[in-house]
Amino acid sequence: MAQQYDLVVIGGGPGGYEAAIRAAQLGYKVACIEKRIHNGKPSMGGTCLNVGCIPSKALLDSSHRYESTQHDLQAHGITTGDVSIDIATMQARKTKVVEQLTGGVAQLLKGNGIDWLQGTGKLLAGKKVEFTPLEGLDSKAAEVQTLEPKYVILASGSVPVNIPVAPVDEALIVDSTGALAFDQVPATLGVIGAGVIGLELGSVWRRLGSQVVIFEALDSFLPMADKALAKETQKVLTKQGLDIRLNAKVTATETKDGKVTVKYNQAGEDKEQTFDKLIVCVGRKPYAEGLLSDDAGITLTERGFVEVDDQCKTSVDGVYAIGDLVRGPMLAHKAMEEGVMAVERIHGHAAQVNYDTIISVIYTFPEVAWVGLSEESAKEKGIEVKTGQFPFAVNGRALAAGEPAGFVKFVADAKTDRLLGMHVLGSGAGDMVHQGMIALEFVSSVEDLQLMTFAHPTLSEAVHEAALSVDGRAIHAIQRKRKS
């Protein structure tokens, strides 16, 4: 007889495993179904830990250290000999980081008494879950179990979007997963998509020596970001050596003699260029393959997302869906909070996720981060805004560290002084932006930030100065407007 569970979570990514752990803390008997095999063995952590957030950040860190050693140390009076990169060692370090974290998640599940069911899960009619063990996936005689939990959380995540004009062959044309596993630096590298993944992966291999061209079909750069932030980010990344081509729509690709030729149309003119490798990163889509039986009763949107309410409840009572499988940004931290919220709701708590304070970060160098409304989106909502901006170029800590690029910008309601958004380009932006997130969460005014004392010398002083700048009061910048 199959084990009886209070909750079955399908998917062991950040949202899934956090939901499982929180449920176990609350006393539920929990199973988490995860089928991923990474480096030849079962692995928890989903896309994020295995082939997404974590390995990409490991490569971003290694490549940044390499480039910095080559170009930045002399200014500090540090002289080195010839600097080289061992890609195999770099990749081995990345793998070690991934295995440490995924192994840690497995231990967390075990320590909380959660059963890790290694295989696939499918939601059936009546809230039942069909579980097929890994060893049975390739066999018609698979030992399928039918579980009958009280609750189910769907957390199967997402997969890269493929495009017909550039079919991934995992040799010359790769997706984001393949781009994390190059065993040598391609002399020339094409990237389709100037979004978060394209900019991060393009930055990794450019730092290591690739000539990188990024093709973006849209005629604007980072259209989801504040325009001032996007404009300065493009300027900085271009100066670093990324060849970012906007309004460049790829029309075809051809692989021949170990090279890949990209044909594209830019502003009405047909062009082509040949590369050693091509990365396709034009977005991700919900992964629902084999997740639902036809009679499961779950409603899907036209784009393939599971339809849920604000608390992630599906059309079936007792079944929740979270993360990349549902509406909203495809971000691990969003999935984490939704997973915990779903469990809290199951337990009768009035938990919710504030989607207005979900942070976005691009881990280039300098980092790009924002939370809340951009100046443009606020105006589109009919809000009269006031803004303040302060550059790191005159921040003492940034100058001492040799990292003067970027700025902090605030957007606020001109009538109420309420903070609406924070936008940062700079070293450590992904951490610094949390100050704005906390302020937004507590419905702070700009004046609240202005009245706080920030330690000197710190990068965060730019946060204080940007808040002062909203009312023309920045101390370390000359401003025309004044406030009594």
C-alpha positions in Angstrom: 0.0 0.0 0.0 1.3 3.4 -1.0 2.5 5.8 1.7 -0.2 8.3 2.8 0.7 12.0 2.5 -0.9 15.2 3.6 0.9 17.1 0.9 2.6 16.1 -2.3 4.8 18.7 -4.1 5.6 18.1 -7.7 8.9 19.8 -8.5 12.0 20.2 -6.3 13.1 23.7 -7.4 13.3 26.6 -4.9 9.6 27.0 -4.8 8.9 23.3 -4.4 11.4 22.4 -1.8 10.7 25.5 0.3 7.0 24.7 0.3 7.8 21.1 1.3 10.0 22.2 4.2 7.5 24.8 5.5 4.8 22.2 5.4 6.9 19.7 7.3 7.6 22.4 9.9 3.9 22.8 10.4 3.5 19.1 11.0 2.4 17.7 7.6 3.5 14.4 6.2 5.1 15.6 2.9 6.5 14.1 -0.3 8.4 16.0 -2.9 8.6 14.5 -6.4 11.6 15.5 -8.5 13.0 13.7 -11.6 16.1 15.7 -12.4 19.3 13.9 -13.1 22.4 16.1 -13.0 25.9 14.9 -13.7 24.6 11.4 -13.7 22.7 11.3 -10.4 19.4 12.5 -9.0 19.5 16.2 -7.9 17.3 18.5 -6.0 17.1 22.3 -6.6 15.5 22.5 -10.0 16.7 24.7 -12.8 17.9 27.4 -10.4 20.5 25.4 -8.5 21.5 23.0 -11.3 21.6 24.9 -14.5 20.4 28.4 -13.8 21.0 30.9 -11.0 23.7 29.2 -9.1 26.1 27.9 -11.8 25.7 31.1 -13.8 26.7 33.2 -10.8 29.7 30.9 -10.2 30.9 31.5 -13.8 30.1 35.2 -13.5 32.3 35.4 -10.4 35.2 33.4 -11.9 35.1 35.4 -15.1 35.0 38.7 -13.2 38.0 37.8 -11.1 39.9 36.8 -14.2 39.1 40.1 -16.0 39.8 42.2 -12.9 43.1 40.5 -12.4 44.1 41.3 -16.0 43.0 44.9 -16.0 42.3 46.4 -12.6 45.2 45.4 -10.3 47.8 47.7 -11.7 46.0 50.8 -10.5 46.3 49.4 -7.0 50.1 49.0 -7.4 49.8 45.2 -7.8 51.8 43.6 -10.6 51.3 40.1 -11.8 52.8 37.9 -14.4 50.9 36.4 -17.3 47.3 35.6 -16.4 45.5 32.7 -17.9 42.2 30.9 -17.4 41.8 27.1 -17.0 38.3 26.5 -18.2 38.2 22.9 -16.8 39.1 24.1 -13.3 36.6 26.9 -13.6 33.9 24.4 -14.6 34.9 22.0 -11.8 34.5 24.8 -9.3 31.1 25.6 -10.7 30.1 21.9 -10.4 31.4 21.7 -6.8 29.3 24.8 -5.8 26.2 23.2 -7.5 26.7 19.9 -5.8 27.2 21.4 -2.4 24.0 23.4 -2.6 21.9 20.6 -4.2 23.2 18.1 -1.7 22.4 20.6 1.1 18.8 20.7 -0.1 18.5 17.0 -0.1 19.8 16.9 3.5 17.3 19.6 4.4 14.4 17.4 3.1 15.7 14.4 4.9 16.2 16.3 8.2 12.7 17.6 8.0 11.3 14.1 7.4 10.2 14.8 3.8 10.2 11.8 1.4 12.0 12.6 -1.9 10.3 10.6 -4.5 12.7 10.3 -7.4 10.7 10.3 -10.6 7.8 12.0 -12.2 4.4 13.2 -10.9 1.2 13.6 -12.7 -2.0 15.2 -11.3 -5.0 13.0 -12.0 -8.7 13.6 -11.5 -9.8 13.7 -7.9 -6.6 15.3 -6.7 -4.7 12.0 -7.0 -1.1 12.0 -8.0 0.5 9.4 -10.3 4.1 8.7 -9.4 6.5 7.0 -11.7 10.0 6.1 -10.3 13.1 7.1 -12.3 13.9 3.5 -12.9 10.5 2.9 -14.5 10.5 5.9 -16.8 12.0 4.0 -19.8 10.0 0.9 -19.1 6.5 0.0 -20.2 6.3 -2.1 -17.1 6.9 0.9 -14.7 5.8 0.4 -11.1 3.4 3.3 -11.0 2.0 4.4 -7.7 -1.2 6.4 -7.1 -0.9 8.8 -4.2 -4.0 10.4 -2.6 -2.8 13.4 -0.6 -5.0 16.0 1.0 -3.2 18.8 -0.9 -1.0 19.1 -4.0 1.4 21.9 -5.0 2.4 22.0 -8.6 6.0 23.5 -8.9 7.4 22.0 -12.1 9.1 25.3 -13.2 10.0 26.3 -16.8 12.2 25.4 -19.8 13.9 27.5 -22.4 11.9 28.7 -25.4 13.1 27.2 -28.7 12.8 29.1 -31.9 12.5 27.5 -35.4 15.1 29.8 -37.0 17.8 28.6 -34.5 17.2 25.0 -33.6 19.3 23.9 -30.6 21.7 21.1 -31.4 23.7 21.3 -28.2 26.9 21.5 -30.3 27.1 24.7 -32.2 23.7 26.1 -31.2 23.0 25.9 -27.5 20.4 27.1 -25.0 21.3 28.6 -21.6 22.1 25.2 -20.2 24.6 24.4 -22.9 26.2 27.9 -22.5 27.1 27.0 -18.9 29.1 24.0 -20.0 31.5 25.2 -22.7 34.9 23.4 -22.3 36.8 26.1 -24.1 36.3 29.8 -24.8 34.7 30.4 -28.3 36.6 33.0 -30.2 33.4 34.4 -31.5 30.0 34.0 -29.8 26.5 35.0 -30.9 23.7 35.5 -28.5 20.0 35.7 -29.4 18.2 37.8 -26.8 19.4 40.8 -24.8 17.4 39.9 -21.7 18.8 38.9 -18.3 20.2 35.5 -19.4 21.7 36.8 -22.6 23.5 39.7 -20.9 24.8 37.5 -18.1 26.1 34.6 -20.3 27.4 37.1 -22.9 29.3 38.8 -20.1 30.8 35.6 -18.8 32.3 34.6 -22.2 33.3 38.1 -23.2 35.4 38.5 -20.0 37.1 35.2 -20.9 38.0 36.4 -24.4 35.1 35.9 -26.7 34.0 38.5 -29.2 30.3 38.6 -28.3 27.5 39.9 -30.5 24.0 40.1 -28.9 21.0 40.2 -31.3 17.8 41.7 -29.9 14.7 41.8 -32.0 13.2 44.7 -30.1 14.3 48.3 -30.9 14.7 49.2 -27.2 17.1 47.8 -24.6 15.7 46.3 -21.4 12.2 47.7 -22.0 11.0 46.4 -18.6 13.5 48.6 -16.8 13.4 52.3 -16.0 14.6 54.1 -19.1 17.4 55.9 -17.4 18.6 52.7 -15.9 18.4 50.8 -19.2 20.2 53.6 -21.1 23.1 53.8 -18.7 23.4 50.0 -18.5 23.6 49.7 -22.3 26.3 52.3 -22.3 28.3 50.6 -19.7 28.0 47.1 -21.2 28.9 48.4 -24.7 32.0 50.1 -23.3 33.0 46.8 -21.8 32.9 45.2 -25.3 29.5 43.6 -25.7 28.2 44.3 -29.2 24.5 44.8 -28.6 22.5 45.1 -31.8 18.9 46.3 -31.3 16.1 45.9 -33.9 18.0 42.8 -35.1 15.7 40.0 -35.9 17.3 36.6 -36.6 15.7 35.1 -39.7 17.7 31.9 -40.2 20.8 30.0 -39.0 23.1 27.6 -40.9 25.7 25.3 -39.4 28.6 24.2 -41.6 32.3 23.2 -41.1 32.1 23.7 -37.3 30.6 27.2 -37.5 27.2 28.7 -37.3 26.1 31.5 -39.6 23.4 33.8 -38.3 21.2 35.6 -40.8 19.3 38.6 -39.5 17.4 41.7 -40.5 18.4 44.9 -38.8 16.3 48.0 -39.4 15.2 46.6 -42.8 18.6 45.5 -44.0 19.5 41.8 -44.4 22.8 40.8 -42.9 24.7 37.8 -41.7 27.6 36.9 -39.5 29.4 33.6 -38.6 30.3 32.5 -35.1 32.0 29.6 -33.3 29.0 29.2 -31.0 25.4 30.6 -30.8 23.4 30.9 -27.6 19.6 31.0 -27.9 18.0 32.7 -24.8 14.8 34.3 -25.9 12.8 33.5 -22.8 11.3 30.6 -20.9 7.9 28.8 -20.9 6.0 26.8 -18.2 7.0 23.2 -18.0 3.8 21.2 -17.9 4.8 18.2 -20.1 3.2 15.1 -18.5 2.1 17.1 -15.4 -1.6 17.0 -15.9 -4.0 14.3 -17.0 -6.8 15.4 -19.4 -9.4 15.1 -16.6 -7.3 16.7 -13.8 -9.6 19.7 -13.9 -6.8 22.3 -14.0 -7.4 25.4 -16.1 -4.6 26.6 -18.3 -4.2 30.0 -20.0 -3.6 30.5 -23.7 0.1 30.8 -23.0 0.2 27.5 -21.1 0.4 28.9 -17.6 -1.7 27.3 -14.9 -4.5 29.7 -14.0 -4.4 30.7 -10.3 -5.8 33.3 -8.0 -3.8 35.8 -6.0 -3.0 33.1 -3.4 -1.9 30.5 -6.1 -5.1 28.4 -5.8 -6.0 26.5 -9.0 -9.4 25.6 -10.3 -9.3 22.4 -8.2 -9.9 22.6 -4.5 -6.8 21.7 -2.5 -4.4 22.1 -5.5 -2.0 25.0 -5.7 0.5 26.1 -8.5 3.5 28.3 -8.0 6.6 29.8 -9.6 7.3 29.7 -13.3 4.2 27.6 -13.8 2.0 30.6 -13.1 1.6 34.3 -14.0 4.2 36.8 -13.0 8.0 37.1 -13.4 10.0 33.9 -13.7 12.2 34.4 -10.6 13.3 31.9 -8.0 12.6 34.2 -5.1 9.0 34.8 -6.3 8.6 31.0 -6.5 10.0 30.6 -3.0 7.5 33.1 -1.5 4.6 31.6 -3.4 5.5 28.1 -2.2 5.5 29.2 1.5 2.3 31.3 1.0 0.5 28.3 -0.5 1.4 26.1 2.5 0.5 28.9 5.0 -2.9 29.2 3.2 -3.4 25.4 3.4 -2.7 25.7 7.2 -5.3 28.5 7.5 -3.0 31.4 7.8 -3.7 34.7 6.0 -0.4 34.8 4.1 0.1 36.6 0.9 2.9 37.7 -1.5 3.3 41.4 -2.3 3.9 41.3 -6.0 4.6 45.0 -6.1 7.9 44.4 -4.2 9.4 41.6 -6.2 13.0 42.6 -7.0 14.6 42.1 -10.4 18.4 41.7 -10.7 20.8 41.3 -13.6 24.2 40.0 -12.4 26.4 41.7 -14.9 29.2 43.9 -13.6 28.1 46.4 -12.5 24.9 44.8 -11.4 21.4 46.1 -12.4 18.5 45.9 -10.0 15.1 47.5 -9.5 12.0 47.2 -7.4 8.6 48.8 -7.7 7.6 51.2 -10.5 9.8 52.8 -13.1 9.3 56.5 -13.8 7.6 55.6 -17.1 5.2 52.9 -15.6 4.2 55.3 -12.8 3.3 58.0 -15.3 1.4 55.4 -17.4 -0.7 54.8 -14.2 -1.5 58.5 -14.1 0.7 59.3 -11.1 2.4 62.6 -10.9 6.0 61.7 -10.0 9.2 63.3 -8.7 12.5 61.6 -9.1 16.0 61.8 -7.6 19.2 60.3 -8.9 22.7 60.1 -7.4 25.9 58.8 -9.2 28.4 56.4 -7.6 31.1 58.5 -9.4 31.1 60.9 -6.4 30.6 58.3 -3.7 33.7 57.9 -1.6 33.4 54.1 -1.1 32.8 53.5 -4.8 35.8 55.6 -5.8 38.0 53.9 -3.2 37.0 50.5 -4.6 37.6 51.7 -8.2 33.9 51.0 -9.0 32.4 54.4 -9.9 29.9 53.3 -12.6 26.2 53.6 -12.2 23.7 55.4 -9.9 20.8 55.1 -7.5 17.4 56.5 -8.6 14.2 56.9 -6.7 10.7 57.4 -8.1 8.1 58.9 -5.7 4.6 60.2 -5.8 4.9 64.0 -6.1 1.7 64.6 -4.1 2.0 62.2 -1.2 5.8 61.7 -1.1 5.3 57.9 -1.1 8.1 55.9 -2.5 7.1 54.1 -5.7 10.3 52.5 -7.0 14.1 52.2 -6.6 16.5 51.6 -9.5 20.2 50.8 -9.1 23.2 50.3 -11.5 26.4 49.6 -9.6 28.5 47.3 -7.6 26.3 45.3 -5.2 23.1 46.6 -6.7 21.4 43.3 -6.1 21.9 43.7 -2.4 21.5 47.4 -2.1 18.0 47.4 -3.8 16.6 45.5 -0.8 16.7 48.8 1.1 14.1 50.1 -1.4 12.1 46.9 -1.2 11.8 47.2 2.6 10.9 50.8 2.3 8.2 49.9 -0.3 6.9 47.1 1.9 6.4 49.5 4.8 4.9 52.2 2.6 7.7 54.6 3.4 7.9 58.2 2.2 11.0 59.6 0.6 11.3 61.8 3.7 11.6 58.6 5.8 14.8 57.8 3.9 16.0 61.3 4.0 15.8 61.3 7.8 17.8 58.1 8.3 21.6 58.1 9.0 23.7 56.0 6.6 27.2 54.8 7.6 30.2 56.6 6.0 31.9 55.6 3.8 29.5 53.1 2.2 28.0 52.5 -1.2 24.6 52.9 0.6 25.3 56.6 1.1 24.2 56.9 -2.5 20.8 55.6 -1.4 20.5 58.5 1.1 21.8 61.1 -1.4 19.3 59.8 -4.1 16.5 60.2 -1.6 17.7 63.7 -0.8 18.0 64.4 -4.5 14.3 63.8 -5.0 13.7 67.2 -3.3 16.8 68.9 -4.5 18.6 68.4 -1.2 21.6 66.1 -2.2 24.7 67.3 -0.4 27.3 65.9 -2.6 25.8 67.0 -5.9 25.1 70.5 -7.3 21.3 70.8 -7.9 19.3 73.7 -9.2 16.1 73.1 -7.2 16.1 73.8 -3.5 13.8 72.9 -0.6 13.4 75.1 2.4 
